[in-house]
Amino acid sequence: MNDPSESFSMPRSILITGCSSGIGASAAHILRGRNWRVFPAARKQEDVDRLSEMGFEAVRLDYEDARSIEAAAETVLKWTDGKLDAVFNNGAYAVPGALEDIPTEAMRALFEANFIGWHDLTRQLVPSMRANGAGRIVQCSSVLGFVALKYRGAYTASKFALEAYTDTLRQELAGTGIRVSLIEPGPIDTNFTENTLANFDRWIGDDGLKSSVHRATYEKRRVRMESGEPGPFKLPPEAVVKRLVHALEAKRPKARYHVTVPTTVMAVAKRVLPTGLLDRLCIWAADGEE
């Protein structure tokens, strides 16, 4: 992976969340190889222990557990003498289904994990970065952070919120030396789909499936999801990390980084198409996966 800006003789430090697998795990290993002092975080203690056995300074952090967020932030700031250079907020989940079928409790839990917890962690780290006059905050969003697809409404709503939050934060931190970026991946080869199926079973389940007017669609979608949602545009986690490296190390990081062809196509469509045509494109894209 080419260095986008410069090399650093002294290790810089970063807290990365969601490091049990996928994008977070890949980021932790690649950045350590680029002379970063990496503090990977995971929700489950067994994953924290496994990361520690690999030689990382790992911490437990569950976005749905405020105490774990506070403890992780305090620990990492202590380990860095209050000079943490960067945070990569990563790790979110989806509860698939039509919005009318999503229990309110499920929506609350999802927003806690995908948005509220991210805010909680970020605001605990900003004061130290502000005091140091520098820092990088990188948020892992999604193509579904700026276009909506049916049956993904809960996840999409949380990512739309994250995008607005991050744009606002970037404006509010202008001139402080803290740079804020969004990474917007399309389909990435991770455990996301497997976890999504588990959340469908948890929150909708057989009873919800039987009573839903969308039952036939859910059954078709499940077959595809159980096969891993194959597609020609799916990329490995390293494709996201490549953009992360630029966001962290470039002198002038971008506000947004698109990853995968679908993200680039949808970004163009969002700019040029009227709402009606964009809706038709999104419906076609969603129907094409059923």
N, C-alpha and C positions, 0 to 999 in steps of 0.2 A: 504494500500500500504506500503510495507516494505521499511525502510530507507536503501539505498545501501551503506552508508558510515558512516555517523556521524550525530548527531543532533546539531543544532545551537541555542545558547541561545539568540543571538542578531539577529533581523530580517535582512535578506539580501534583496536586491532590484533587481527587474527585470522589464524590459519593454517587454510586449508581444503584438504583433500586430495581427490583424484579430480576435478580441475578440467578435464580434457580435454574434457568434454562434460557434458550432462545436469544433474543437481542441483548438482554442484560448480561448473560453469561459470555457471549461473544465480545461484547464491549469491554468487560472486565479483563479478559485475557489479552485482547489486542492493545488496549491502552497500557496495561502493565508492560507489554513488550515495547511500548513507545516511551518508556521512562516516566510513566505516571505512577504516583502512589494511589492505588485504587482501594477504596472502601466499598466492597460489594454488599448489598443488603438483600435479604430474602425474607419471605413471610414465615416460613416454617423453620423451626430450630434445627431440624436435621439437615436442611440445605445450608444453613449458616455453618454448621459443624463441618460439612463437606467442603465448603469454600475455605474454611480455616485450615483444613488438612492440606489444601492446595497451596498454602502459604499466604493467603490473603488475610487482611485485617477486616474480618467480616462482622456485620452487625445484623440483628433481627429488626425488621421494619415491616409492619403490616399497616397499609393505608387505612384499614378499617379499625385500627386500634390506636387511639390518640396517645396512650402512654408509651407505646413502642416507638412512635414517631418522635416524641419528646426525648426519650432515652437515647435513640439512635443519633439524633442531632447533637445532644449534649456530649455523647461519647466521641463522635467524630470531631467536633470542635475542640474537645479536650486533647485528642490525639494530634491535632494540627496546631495547637496553641492559638486557636481562634483564627486560623488563616487558611481555611478551606478554599481552594481555588474554583471549584466547579461542582455542580450537581446535575445529574441526568435523571430526570423524573421519567420512569419507564415502568411498564407493568400494569396492564388493565385487563378487564374481562368483559364479555358480552353476555347478555341474557337475550337470546333470540326469540322472536315472536312478534306478532302484531301488537301494537300499543294497547289495544283494547283487552289483550290477554295478559299483559304484564302486571302482576300484582304490585300495588303501591309500595309494599315493603321491599320488593325486589328492586324497584327503581331507587328507593332510598339507599339501599345497600350498595348498589352499583355506583351511584353518585359519590358515596363516601369513599369507595375504592378508586374510582377513576378521576375524581375531581377534588372533593373536599380534603382528602388526605394529602393530595399534592399541594394544595394551598397551605395546609398546616405545616408541612415540611419546609416549603419554600420561604414562608414568612419567618421561620425560625433561623434560617440561614442568611437571609438578606442583610440583617444588621451587621454581621461580621464582615460580609463582603463590602458593604458600604463603608465601614470603618477602614478597611484595607484599600479602598479606592479601586478595586478590581474584582472581577468574578465573571463566571459564565454560568448561565442557567439555560439548560436545554430540555425541551419538553418533547416527548414522543407522542405525537398526535396520530393522525390517520388521514387518508383520502376522505374518510367519512367524517372528518372534522370540518369539511367545507361543502360536501354534497351529501344528500340524504338518500338512502335506499330503503325500500320497504322491508319490513320484518327485521330491521336492524335499528329501530327507532331509539331504544334505550341507550345503546352504545353510542349512536350518532349524537344524541342529545348531550351526552357527557363530553364528547369530543368537540362539539360546537362550543360548549361552555368553556372548555380548555383553550380553544383558539381565541375567543374573546378575552379571556383572562390574560393570556400571554401577550396579546397585542396591547392591552392596557398596561401590563407590567412593563413592557418594553418602553412605552411612552413615559411612564412614571420614573423609570430608572435612567432615562437619557441624561448624559452628562456626569453620571456617577462612576463610570468605568466598568459598570456591570453590563454585560451584553446578554441579550435574551434571544433565543432561537427556537423555532418549531421544526421538527422533522415529521414529514407527512408520508408515511409508507402506504403502499397498496398491499397486495397479497405477499406475505413473507412466510417462509417455511419454518413454523414454530409449532408449539403445542396449543396455540390459541383455539383452533377448531375443536380439539379434544376437550378443552376446558369449557368451551361454549356449549357443547352437547351436555356436559355434566350440569351446567347451570340451567339448561332447558328442563332437564329431568327434575332438578331441585325445585324450580319455581313454577313450572307449568305441569309437568308430569303427565301421567296417563289420564287422570281425571280432567285436567284442563284440555288435553288433546281431544278427548272424546266429546267435550261440550263446545269446542271451538268451531266456528264457521270456516276457519282456515285449516282444518284438519288435513285435507288432501295436500295442500301446499307443504305443511310441516312434514308429512310423510315422505314427500319427494325430496325435500331439502335434507332430511335426515340421511337418506341413502347417499347423497352426494357428500355430506359432511363426514359420514363414517368412512368414506373412501379417501379422506384427507383433502377434499376440495381441490383436485388437481386442476392445473391450468397452465397455459403457456407463459404467463407473465409473472409467476411466482418466483421470488428471488430468495437467496439465503440471508440469514441475519447480518452477514458481513456487509451487505449492500447498505444497510442502515448505518452500521458502524463507520463506514467510509464517510458518510455525511456528518456523523457525529464528530469525527476527527477534525473535519474542516471547521465545524461550529466551535470547537474547543480551541483550536490552535491557530486559525487564520487571524491575521491582524484585523480584517474586516469581515466578520462572520455574517452570513445572510440571515435575514429574518425568517425565511422559510426554505426548506429543502424538500424537494419532491423525490420520492423513491418509487420506482416501477413505472412502467408505461401507463397503466390505468390512472395513476395519480396525475401524470402529465396531461393525458387526454382530458380528464375531468376538469383540471384547472383551466384549460383552454375553453372547454365547453361552458364552464361557469361564467367566464368573462364575456363570451360572444353570443350565447343563446338566450332568447327570452325564456321566462319561467316555464311557459307551457311546453316548449320544445325540450328544455332541460328535464322537466318531469318525465316526458316520454322517453328520453334517453335513459334516465335512471330506472324507469319501470322495465324497459327493454333489457338493461344490464342485469337487473335482479331476476327477471323471468328467465334469462338465459342460463342462470345457475340452478334452475329447478328441474 
